[in-house]
């Protein structure tokens, strides 16, 4: 049985699959974040424990995200090169989210935070995908 995205061509297929993996990863990250928030007795937004809960969700989501990025998105196997590229892309993603959102909130104070965060996450996702394209390449067949 072929997956529905199997009928798409090359970069279109990998970008659609990237979105599927990203959406699933966002769900997993949110679930782990909420679980950590519950375990830490609902720390106040902006507190150190709030960011610890966020970090727990972010890190625990990376494991399945990396594996599915290999298998499903890019059709590759885990290697040190693509693991390093994945960690690099995730670090850039995190920096974009932590710096661009506060900047956008100051620049556009009348906009709702949830709308701006969606724009920032979408932008960070595009950058993340472009970085991953550099590291997740199928080996040439001889």
MDAnalysis code that builds the backbone (N, CA, C; Angstrom):
import MDAnalysis as mda
import numpy as np

u = mda.Universe.empty(426, n_residues=142, atom_resindex=np.repeat(np.arange(142), 3), trajectory=True)
u.add_TopologyAttr("name", ["N", "CA", "C"] * 142)
u.add_TopologyAttr("resid", np.arange(1, 143))
u.add_TopologyAttr("resname", ["UNK", "UNK", "UNK", "UNK", "UNK", "UNK", "UNK", "UNK", "UNK", "UNK", "UNK", "UNK", "UNK", "UNK", "UNK", "UNK", "UNK", "UNK", "UNK", "UNK", "UNK", "UNK", "UNK", "UNK", "UNK", "UNK", "UNK", "UNK", "UNK", "UNK", "UNK", "UNK", "UNK", "UNK", "UNK", "UNK", "UNK", "UNK", "UNK", "UNK", "UNK", "UNK", "UNK", "UNK", "UNK", "UNK", "UNK", "UNK", "UNK", "UNK", "UNK", "UNK", "UNK", "UNK", "UNK", "UNK", "UNK", "UNK", "UNK", "UNK", "UNK", "UNK", "UNK", "UNK", "UNK", "UNK", "UNK", "UNK", "UNK", "UNK", "UNK", "UNK", "UNK", "UNK", "UNK", "UNK", "UNK", "UNK", "UNK", "UNK", "UNK", "UNK", "UNK", "UNK", "UNK", "UNK", "UNK", "UNK", "UNK", "UNK", "UNK", "UNK", "UNK", "UNK", "UNK", "UNK", "UNK", "UNK", "UNK", "UNK", "UNK", "UNK", "UNK", "UNK", "UNK", "UNK", "UNK", "UNK", "UNK", "UNK", "UNK", "UNK", "UNK", "UNK", "UNK", "UNK", "UNK", "UNK", "UNK", "UNK", "UNK", "UNK", "UNK", "UNK", "UNK", "UNK", "UNK", "UNK", "UNK", "UNK", "UNK", "UNK", "UNK", "UNK", "UNK", "UNK", "UNK", "UNK", "UNK", "UNK", "UNK", "UNK"])
u.atoms.positions = np.array([
    [0.839, -1.178, 0.000],
    [0.000, 0.000, 0.000],
    [0.892, 1.253, 0.000],
    [0.628, 2.161, -0.918],
    [1.393, 3.407, -0.993],
    [0.737, 4.482, -0.131],
    [1.586, 5.306, 0.474],
    [1.089, 6.448, 1.229],
    [0.590, 7.510, 0.253],
    [-0.412, 8.316, 0.635],
    [-0.938, 9.335, -0.291],
    [0.123, 10.282, -0.833],
    [1.133, 10.609, -0.027],
    [2.163, 11.530, -0.501],
    [3.135, 10.871, -1.474],
    [3.054, 9.550, -1.641],
    [3.946, 8.841, -2.561],
    [3.727, 9.265, -4.007],
    [2.564, 9.814, -4.288],
    [2.240, 10.201, -5.659],
    [2.750, 11.596, -6.020],
    [3.276, 12.306, -5.051],
    [3.828, 13.635, -5.304],
    [5.270, 13.515, -5.790],
    [5.751, 14.548, -6.448],
    [7.106, 14.547, -6.997],
    [8.111, 15.187, -6.035],
    [9.314, 14.630, -5.984],
    [10.514, 15.129, -5.304],
    [10.350, 16.105, -4.171],
    [10.714, 17.375, -4.425],
    [10.730, 18.409, -3.392],
    [9.325, 18.726, -2.886],
    [8.323, 18.604, -3.732],
    [6.939, 18.819, -3.291],
    [6.569, 17.748, -2.272],
    [6.917, 16.494, -2.568],
    [6.629, 15.390, -1.643],
    [7.328, 15.615, -0.307],
    [8.618, 15.965, -0.345],
    [9.341, 16.139, 0.918],
    [8.817, 17.344, 1.694],
    [8.398, 18.421, 1.014],
    [7.877, 19.579, 1.747],
    [6.513, 19.278, 2.372],
    [5.656, 18.528, 1.673],
    [4.365, 18.140, 2.255],
    [4.600, 17.200, 3.437],
    [5.496, 16.248, 3.268],
    [5.813, 15.329, 4.360],
    [6.445, 16.069, 5.537],
    [7.269, 17.075, 5.262],
    [7.860, 17.891, 6.314],
    [6.761, 18.565, 7.133],
    [5.726, 19.074, 6.458],
    [4.621, 19.711, 7.160],
    [3.856, 18.703, 8.026],
    [3.658, 17.491, 7.512],
    [2.971, 16.453, 8.290],
    [3.781, 16.112, 9.537],
    [5.084, 15.893, 9.365],
    [5.957, 15.576, 10.499],
    [6.010, 16.764, 11.460],
    [6.077, 17.978, 10.934],
    [6.117, 19.174, 11.775],
    [4.849, 19.357, 12.584],
    [3.705, 19.147, 11.946],
    [2.438, 19.261, 12.669],
    [2.359, 18.220, 13.779],
    [2.746, 16.993, 13.455],
    [2.747, 15.925, 14.453],
    [3.733, 16.255, 15.580],
    [4.903, 16.764, 15.209],
    [5.900, 17.154, 16.204],
    [5.395, 18.265, 17.109],
    [4.663, 19.226, 16.543],
    [4.090, 20.307, 17.357],
    [3.103, 19.753, 18.374],
    [2.316, 18.781, 17.953],
    [1.366, 18.135, 18.866],
    [2.116, 17.420, 19.994],
    [3.152, 16.658, 19.626],
    [3.938, 15.920, 20.623],
    [4.631, 16.901, 21.571],
    [5.216, 17.971, 21.024],
    [5.893, 18.967, 21.858],
    [4.906, 19.609, 22.826],
    [3.729, 19.959, 22.355],
    [2.716, 20.569, 23.211],
    [2.282, 19.605, 24.308],
    [2.110, 18.327, 23.966],
    [1.702, 17.326, 24.949],
    [2.760, 17.205, 26.049],
    [4.032, 17.092, 25.656],
    [5.104, 16.998, 26.654],
    [5.218, 18.290, 27.474],
    [5.032, 19.434, 26.836],
    [5.064, 20.722, 27.532],
    [3.957, 20.780, 28.589],
    [2.738, 20.403, 28.204],
    [1.622, 20.436, 29.158],
    [1.823, 19.432, 30.288],
    [2.377, 18.274, 29.959],
    [2.681, 17.279, 30.992],
    [3.725, 17.838, 31.972],
    [4.768, 18.459, 31.431],
    [5.808, 19.050, 32.282],
    [5.232, 20.191, 33.124],
    [4.351, 20.997, 32.532],
    [3.703, 22.081, 33.281],
    [2.918, 21.498, 34.460],
    [2.211, 20.415, 34.217],
    [1.428, 19.766, 35.270],
    [2.352, 19.224, 36.362],
    [3.440, 18.546, 35.944],
    [4.384, 17.984, 36.911],
    [5.094, 19.064, 37.727],
    [5.264, 20.241, 37.131],
    [5.942, 21.361, 37.812],
    [4.948, 22.298, 38.505],
    [3.721, 21.849, 38.681],
    [2.668, 22.622, 39.379],
    [2.319, 23.941, 38.686],
    [2.195, 23.914, 37.394],
    [1.743, 25.061, 36.604],
    [2.524, 26.348, 36.895],
    [3.828, 26.360, 36.564],
    [4.607, 27.583, 36.837],
    [4.069, 28.769, 36.031],
    [4.313, 29.954, 36.545],
    [3.850, 31.180, 35.920],
    [4.563, 31.412, 34.581],
    [3.822, 31.939, 33.613],
    [4.401, 32.227, 32.293],
    [5.584, 33.182, 32.442],
    [6.700, 32.817, 31.808],
    [7.901, 33.640, 31.865],
    [8.858, 33.264, 32.986],
    [8.439, 32.372, 33.878],
    [9.320, 31.958, 34.968],
    [10.336, 30.933, 34.456],
    [11.355, 30.677, 35.253],
    [12.372, 29.703, 34.875],
    [11.746, 28.326, 34.668],
    [10.845, 27.927, 35.559],
    [10.211, 26.603, 35.429],
    [9.320, 26.514, 34.185],
    [8.730, 27.621, 33.795],
    [7.941, 27.651, 32.551],
    [8.848, 27.302, 31.369],
    [10.040, 27.917, 31.335],
    [10.979, 27.640, 30.244],
    [11.578, 26.239, 30.353],
    [11.703, 25.718, 31.557],
    [12.135, 24.325, 31.735],
    [11.093, 23.396, 31.108],
    [9.813, 23.665, 31.372],
    [8.729, 22.852, 30.794],
    [8.759, 22.948, 29.267],
    [8.978, 24.157, 28.753],
    [9.064, 24.334, 27.301],
    [10.236, 23.540, 26.747],
    [11.383, 23.625, 27.417],
    [12.581, 22.895, 26.976],
    [12.372, 21.396, 26.982],
    [11.680, 20.883, 27.988],
    [11.392, 19.445, 28.051],
    [10.572, 19.033, 26.838],
    [9.530, 19.794, 26.535],
    [8.710, 19.486, 25.367],
    [9.506, 19.565, 24.076],
    [10.340, 20.589, 23.965],
    [11.137, 20.798, 22.755],
    [12.117, 19.649, 22.536],
    [12.812, 19.234, 23.586],
    [13.830, 18.184, 23.472],
    [13.183, 16.816, 23.225],
    [12.133, 16.491, 23.975],
    [11.510, 15.173, 23.816],
    [10.829, 15.018, 22.464],
    [10.391, 16.103, 21.877],
    [9.777, 16.047, 20.545],
    [10.816, 15.792, 19.463],
    [12.064, 16.165, 19.718],
    [13.096, 16.043, 18.683],
    [13.397, 14.593, 18.305],
    [13.250, 13.665, 19.223],
    [13.598, 12.265, 18.941],
    [12.699, 11.677, 17.855],
    [11.366, 11.668, 18.045],
    [10.532, 11.130, 16.957],
    [10.597, 11.994, 15.698],
    [10.749, 13.316, 15.877],
    [10.832, 14.206, 14.721],
    [12.047, 13.856, 13.862],
    [13.191, 13.614, 14.498],
    [14.398, 13.253, 13.757],
    [14.210, 11.930, 13.008],
    [13.661, 10.944, 13.696],
    [13.467, 9.630, 13.064],
    [12.496, 9.704, 11.889],
    [11.383, 10.428, 12.064],
    [10.420, 10.550, 10.968],
    [10.940, 11.445, 9.853],
    [11.785, 12.425, 10.194],
    [12.405, 13.240, 9.141],
    [13.271, 12.357, 8.247],
    [13.995, 11.437, 8.850],
    [14.804, 10.505, 8.065],
    [13.935, 9.597, 7.217],
    [13.107, 8.835, 7.885],
    [12.348, 7.777, 7.208],
    [11.289, 8.330, 6.263],
    [10.436, 9.202, 6.766],
    [9.258, 9.623, 6.010],
    [9.513, 10.834, 5.119],
    [10.102, 11.887, 5.680],
    [10.253, 13.130, 4.925],
    [11.280, 13.014, 3.803],
    [12.473, 12.524, 4.150],
    [13.565, 12.544, 3.177],
    [13.969, 11.169, 2.654],
    [13.419, 10.097, 3.203],
    [13.743, 8.748, 2.725],
    [15.201, 8.391, 2.931],
    [15.771, 8.797, 4.068],
    [17.178, 8.523, 4.362],
    [17.278, 7.687, 5.633],
    [18.506, 7.368, 5.990],
    [18.779, 6.664, 7.248],
    [19.496, 7.621, 8.191],
    [19.326, 7.416, 9.501],
    [20.060, 8.270, 10.451],
    [21.572, 8.139, 10.271],
    [22.244, 9.284, 10.233],
    [23.708, 9.340, 10.173],
    [24.175, 10.455, 11.103],
    [25.451, 10.470, 11.393],
    [25.984, 11.557, 12.212],
    [25.824, 12.900, 11.505],
    [25.994, 12.908, 10.176],
    [25.886, 14.149, 9.418],
    [24.475, 14.721, 9.504],
    [23.459, 13.885, 9.229],
    [22.114, 14.463, 9.260],
    [21.634, 14.699, 10.699],
    [22.164, 13.954, 11.674],
    [21.824, 14.232, 13.076],
    [22.381, 15.600, 13.484],
    [23.615, 15.869, 13.083],
    [24.204, 17.182, 13.352],
    [23.448, 18.297, 12.654],
    [23.082, 18.066, 11.408],
    [22.298, 19.051, 10.661],
    [20.937, 19.282, 11.296],
    [20.327, 18.194, 11.764],
    [19.029, 18.294, 12.430],
    [19.145, 19.136, 13.698],
    [20.170, 18.864, 14.523],
    [20.370, 19.637, 15.752],
    [20.670, 21.108, 15.449],
    [21.452, 21.342, 14.399],
    [21.756, 22.710, 13.987],
    [20.473, 23.431, 13.562],
    [19.655, 22.776, 12.741],
    [18.402, 23.380, 12.268],
    [17.457, 23.647, 13.435],
    [17.394, 22.730, 14.391],
    [16.519, 22.914, 15.555],
    [17.009, 24.072, 16.424],
    [18.332, 24.226, 16.545],
    [18.880, 25.344, 17.315],
    [18.517, 26.675, 16.655],
    [18.659, 26.736, 15.340],
    [18.286, 27.946, 14.600],
    [16.792, 28.215, 14.781],
    [15.978, 27.160, 14.699],
    [14.538, 27.276, 14.886],
    [14.220, 27.866, 16.253],
    [14.879, 27.364, 17.283],
    [14.637, 27.844, 18.645],
    [15.051, 29.310, 18.794],
    [16.188, 29.670, 18.235],
    [16.648, 31.068, 18.302],
    [15.655, 31.977, 17.583],
    [15.183, 31.556, 16.413],
    [14.204, 32.366, 15.678],
    [12.943, 32.565, 16.523],
    [12.446, 31.476, 17.113],
    [11.220, 31.589, 17.902],
    [11.408, 32.496, 19.120],
    [12.540, 32.369, 19.824],
    [12.755, 33.153, 21.040],
    [13.135, 34.609, 20.769],
    [13.640, 34.924, 19.590],
    [14.021, 36.306, 19.316],
    [13.013, 37.026, 18.429],
    [12.472, 36.344, 17.437],
    [11.572, 37.006, 16.493],
    [10.208, 37.306, 17.108],
    [9.681, 36.409, 17.918],
    [8.354, 36.652, 18.498],
    [8.348, 37.891, 19.402],
    [9.281, 38.019, 20.366],
    [9.274, 39.255, 21.177],
    [9.464, 40.518, 20.322],
    [10.310, 40.412, 19.283],
    [10.523, 41.550, 18.384],
    [9.214, 41.911, 17.676],
    [8.512, 40.899, 17.163],
    [7.246, 41.142, 16.452],
    [6.186, 41.720, 17.404],
    [6.184, 41.263, 18.655],
    [5.212, 41.777, 19.627],
    [5.451, 43.255, 19.930],
    [6.725, 43.666, 19.943],
    [7.039, 45.088, 20.164],
    [6.742, 45.909, 18.910],
    [7.013, 45.316, 17.744],
    [6.805, 46.014, 16.475],
    [5.319, 46.177, 16.158],
    [4.542, 45.158, 16.463],
    [3.108, 45.163, 16.150],
    [2.293, 44.906, 17.427],
    [2.283, 45.862, 18.356],
    [1.651, 45.622, 19.652],
    [0.135, 45.408, 19.583],
    [-0.497, 45.846, 18.512],
    [-1.955, 45.685, 18.430],
    [-2.365, 44.309, 17.910],
    [-1.399, 43.546, 17.383],
    [-1.710, 42.209, 16.892],
    [-1.821, 41.247, 18.060],
    [-2.636, 40.235, 17.894],
    [-2.765, 39.204, 18.928],
    [-1.520, 38.323, 18.947],
    [-1.092, 37.934, 20.145],
    [0.115, 37.124, 20.321],
    [0.005, 35.785, 19.599],
    [-1.174, 35.163, 19.616],
    [-1.304, 33.855, 18.973],
    [-1.167, 33.949, 17.460],
    [-1.642, 35.046, 16.852],
    [-1.460, 35.219, 15.402],
    [0.014, 35.426, 15.055],
    [0.665, 36.274, 15.830],
    [2.088, 36.532, 15.581],
    [2.925, 35.276, 15.795],
    [2.579, 34.485, 16.810],
    [3.357, 33.263, 17.051],
    [3.188, 32.275, 15.902],
    [2.005, 32.214, 15.304],
    [1.817, 31.340, 14.132],
    [2.676, 31.801, 12.957],
    [2.754, 33.103, 12.746],
    [3.589, 33.639, 11.666],
    [5.056, 33.296, 11.923],
    [5.508, 33.478, 13.161],
    [6.901, 33.187, 13.517],
    [7.197, 31.702, 13.354],
    [6.296, 30.839, 13.818],
    [6.491, 29.394, 13.698],
    [6.537, 28.982, 12.227],
    [5.670, 29.571, 11.403],
    [5.667, 29.260, 9.974],
    [6.996, 29.682, 9.337],
    [7.462, 30.880, 9.648],
    [8.741, 31.373, 9.122],
    [9.892, 30.480, 9.581],
    [9.909, 30.133, 10.874],
    [10.963, 29.269, 11.412],
    [10.922, 27.896, 10.741],
    [9.733, 27.406, 10.441],
    [9.595, 26.116, 9.760],
    [10.189, 26.133, 8.363],
    [9.976, 27.210, 7.629],
    [10.547, 27.329, 6.278],
    [12.076, 27.320, 6.361],
    [12.639, 28.096, 7.272],
    [14.094, 28.134, 7.451],
    [14.600, 26.753, 7.847],
    [13.895, 26.103, 8.759],
    [14.259, 24.761, 9.218],
    [14.299, 23.782, 8.039],
    [13.291, 23.806, 7.189],
    [13.225, 22.910, 6.032],
    [14.401, 23.153, 5.082],
    [14.693, 24.400, 4.808],
    [15.795, 24.716, 3.889],
    [17.135, 24.240, 4.444],
    [17.334, 24.362, 5.751],
    [18.571, 23.869, 6.361],
    [18.633, 22.343, 6.268],
    [17.514, 21.681, 6.572],
    [17.499, 20.215, 6.538],
    [17.776, 19.671, 5.141],
    [17.344, 20.385, 4.107],
    [17.624, 19.945, 2.740],
    [19.123, 19.785, 2.486],
    [19.923, 20.591, 3.170],
    [21.379, 20.511, 2.993],
    [21.970, 19.243, 3.604],
    [21.337, 18.724, 4.665],
    [21.911, 17.616, 5.422],
    [21.260, 16.259, 5.154],
    [20.021, 16.256, 4.693],
    [19.309, 14.996, 4.472],
    [19.285, 14.697, 2.979],
    [20.355, 14.080, 2.517],
    [20.440, 13.707, 1.110],
    [20.624, 12.217, 1.012],
    [19.923, 11.626, 0.063],
    [20.090, 10.187, -0.149],
    [21.475, 9.948, -0.727],
    [22.143, 8.878, -0.278],
    [23.447, 8.564, -0.854],
    [23.282, 8.171, -2.327],
    [24.253, 8.547, -3.128],
    [24.203, 8.202, -4.546],
    [24.375, 6.694, -4.712],
    [23.539, 6.130, -5.557],
    [23.636, 4.683, -5.804],
    [24.669, 4.430, -6.882],
    [25.514, 3.414, -6.672],
    [26.570, 3.140, -7.645],
    [26.237, 1.965, -8.513],
])
